[in-house]
Amino acid sequence: MKPNWNGANIESELRGILAECCRRDLSQVGDDADLVRELGLDSLAMLRLLAEVEMRLEVRFPDSELTRLRTLRQFAAAIRSGGGDLLPGDSSGPSTALPEGRTP
């Protein structure tokens, strides 16, 4: 059974994942800190973070979310709300389904 991600537990889990990924103490970093500007994460580091979050929290983000998710608060909100194309527990990769009425 997947954990119920809400409130402080998701932010705490995300903070732990981020601390491991960037190998820094994040005790003074707020939930709204820009991960690129303030922590210096480059695009590769952001991809690694996204992959680690997906694996540990059993969620799936489309690649297009990478540019939108820039803070811990944004990551947490996306996970809690299931916003966008977030696919909880789907590790099968991108959807190949065609819109209704379309054939390959």
Buried (B, 14 or more C-beta within 10 A) or exposed (E): EEEEBEEEEBBEBBBEBBBEBBEEEBEEBEEEBEBBEEBEBEEEBBEBBBEBBBEEBBBBBEEEBBEEBBBBBBBBEBBBEEEEBBBEEBEEEEEEEEEEEEEE
